[in-house]
């Protein structure tokens, strides 16, 4: 997408639209969402997550115009399967009450 953010299709196919929005720089899920993001450009701390959110919403509207979810998984019980921080964009069908 740009120098800091990339988007890939999730290898899982539980629903038709499963995209991952993530920083190119390795950040844990906690650092991405929390206060621990350290960089040589402190101005990017809050703007990175904000830009990722904007991109996730744009993709959701483009690929799942009838509705979508943007979510993140934290820890084993949250079904987090990788340490690299990312956002999920899921949709393309009627989603159930629990995802």
ABEGO torsion letter per residue (X at the ends): XBAABBBBBBABAABABBBBBBBABBBBAAAAABAABBBABAAAAAAAAAAAAAAAAAAAAAABAAEBBBBBBBEAAAGBABABBBBBBBEGBBBBABX
